[in-house]
Amino acid sequence: MSAQLNGVDLNELQALLETARERPEAVQPTRWARFRWEGGLKGRVLIRNQSFVVDESVDRSGREAGLSALEYALGALGACLGLGFIFNATRRGIAVRNLEVALEGRIDNLLRFLGLEGEGHPGYREVILKAYVDADADEETLQALWEETVATSPVGNTFARPVALRAELATVAGWWFRTTPAEDPGAAESRGGMPC
């Protein structure tokens, strides 16, 4: 049985790092996702053999509505930072007993998305995040580790930097929608080896 730290197999981690050094292209493939509308303001995102529902329902009581795409984006940032922190701590031999990342996303102007106003943008203008950690290291070491995690977070960098969006539209007949993710050869190739 191989050694583990923070629930991470250290031999597998070492193998990943060696592969990344020798063949960087192996750990940074293109990612694929597909969204399929399910009716109303609800749909399913399909990634590899996984899926999740996104709900922009007009029911804002919280009783019926699922998570919105913007909430998933905030959650993805928290997950990337949390897992990135564990990844970085494990590489340095630091045992972590507990970790939580709290995020608060402040939207610039959602009225733009709703078609009610033209100023600003409908995305987050600011995200405030704070990590709460219990680990075997002093506060200065953990602070440096957190700063490195934020600076190297793939999702964090996606939030903080402009990303080119090349948007296209194709009109298709109903037969096209019969393809399932399992039949899509590109879906299985989107596996990555890094935390985000």
N, C-alpha and C positions, 0 to 999 in steps of 0.2 A: 504494500500500500504506500503510495507516495505521500510526501508531506503536504500539509495544507496550512494556509494562514488566511484568516477571514473568510473561510469557506472556499478559497481559491486553490486549485491544485497547482503547486509551485512548479512541478515538472512541465505541466501544460503551459503555464505562463512563460517559462523559460523557452519552450519550443516556439511559442507564438512570437516572442521577441527575436529569436534567432531567425525565424522565417521572415519577419518584417525587415531585418537587417539585410538578409541575403536576397530576398525577392519582395521589395516594397509593394509591387503591384498586386501581390497575393492578398494583402490585407486592406486594400483600398479599392474594391471593385465599385462599379456603378450600382446604385440601389434602384429598385423598382417598386412601385406601388400602383394600385388601381383603385379607383372609387367607383362604386356602382350604386346608383340611385335606387331606393326602395319605396319611394312614394312620399308625398308630403315634403317636409323639409328634413328628411332622414335618409341616410344611406350607409353603406358598408365600405370600409377600406380593407383591401386585400393586399397582404404583403407575405410573400413566400407561402407557407401553408397556415398562416395566421390571419385573423380578421378582427376588426372592431367596428362598432356602430358609432356614427357621428350624428348628432341630433341638434338641429337648429330650430327646434319646435317653438311655436309662438307661446306655448305654455311655459311661462317663466316662474311659475309657483314653485318649481323644483320637485313637484310630486311626480310628474310624468316625463319631463324632459330628460334626455340623456346628456352626455357631455358634448359640448360644442367643439368644433375644430380648433378654435382659439384656446380652449381649455386643455385640449390634448397637446397643443404646442407648448403650453406652459408646463404641463406634466412631463413632456419629453425633455424639456430643459432641466427640470428637477431630477429626473431619472439619470440623465447624462452626467450631471454634476455629482450626484450621489455615487453612481457606479464608477465614475472617473476618480473620485476621491478614494474609494476602496481599492481600485486598480493601482493608483499611485502609492497608497499606503502599503499595500502588499508588496509592491516592487522594492520598497525601502525596508521591508521587514517590520513594519509597525502594525501591531495588533489593534483592531478596532472592535470595541464591545458594542457600541451603538452609534447610529448615525441617522439624522433626519435633516432634510433640506426643506425649508419653508420658503415659498415664493409668493409674491404679490405682483400681479400684472396690472398696470394702469393703462387703460385704453385711451388712445388719442381722441378719436371721434367716431364712435360707432354709428352716428347718424349718417355718415357718408355711406356706409354699407347699406343702410336702410333706404337710401335714396332721398333723404330729407334735407341734406346739407352738403355743400361741395367743398368745404374747407377742411384742411388737415388730412389725416388718413385713418382708416378703420383698424389699424393694428396697434400693438403695444407701443407706447411711447417710452415706457420705463418699466423695468422689471427689477424689483427689490428682492434679493435672496440672502438667506442666512442659513449657515450650517450649524447644527448642534451636534457635537461629537464627544464621545467618551472613548479615549484611546490611550495606548501606552506610549505617550510622547508628551513633551512639554508644550506649552501654549505657543511658543515661538515657532517650533518645528511644525506644529499643526497649522498655524497661520500661513507659513510658507507653502505648505502642502496644498492648502485651500486655494491660495493665489495661483499656484501652478495649475491646479485643476481647472479653475475658471479660465485661465489664459489658454489652455490646451483643449477645452471642451469642444468637440465637433458641433454640437447643437448650440452651445453658447456662441461660437464663432459665426454660425449661421444666423443667429439673432442679431449679432453685433455688426455684421458686415453686409454690404449690399450683395445680393445674389441675382444673377441674370436669370430672368424668367422668359423662356421662349415659348409663348403660348400659341397653339394652333387649334383649329376646329375642323372636324371632318363630319360630314353627314353620311350616315350609313343606314342600310336596311336592317330590319329586325333580326335577320339570321346572324348578324355579326355578334349579337349579344349572347349567343349560345355558348361561346367559349368560356370555360371555367378556368380558374387559376391553376388547377392541376394540369390542364392541357396547354398552358402557356409555358413554352420552354424557357423564357426569360425569367420566370418567377423563381425557379429553383436556383438560379445563378446569382441571386442577390445576397447571398450569405457573406457576412463580413467577420473579421476576427477581432475587432476592437470594441470597446465598451459602448459606443453609440452608433 
